[in-house]
């Protein structure tokens, strides 16, 4: 998948390794050999932010960030086995990690909600936080809500997007803020991280 990142961290007796997937889509991940522990993390997609109403000088609401889940597994004898994953497409797409030939409880991270569009007399509502992730053995955390856009009294204040949830080896995407113009901000895809420790 384009946009994916492979990183290494120094550490005996061999390097730790991270595979970070940030492009929306589905696929199969193969667990590498030679590692003892795998940390699997998933973040849901963000919502899209709301557009403003220039005629009323009102601002769109900020979108919410997706939720997060994390699991840790012993993988010393699992080299070559596979798991399936989905990186959620925004807006609305949950990210997930599920069993392939390697068995695990399905991990799912719901997406954050969309920010509301402004009217001529009021700013848009903030997006609802993504519901808490499920299936994680170590963490299942809700996303962060977006802020409401402001009305005519404070026309420069758009609603801020919800901050991405901080994981162990990466942080999830921060949601887009609301806009003054009629068109809102584009949602961001979710994220999957596979990190392996020696």
Secondary structure, DSSP 8 states (H G I E B T S, - for coil): -TT-EEEEE--SSS-EEEEEE-SSEEEEEE--SS-SEEEEEEE---------BGGGTB---------EEEEEEE-TT-TT-EEEEEE--TTT--EEEEESSS----EEE----------SSS-----------BS-SSEEE----------GGGTT---------B-SS-B--------SSSS-------EEEEEEE-
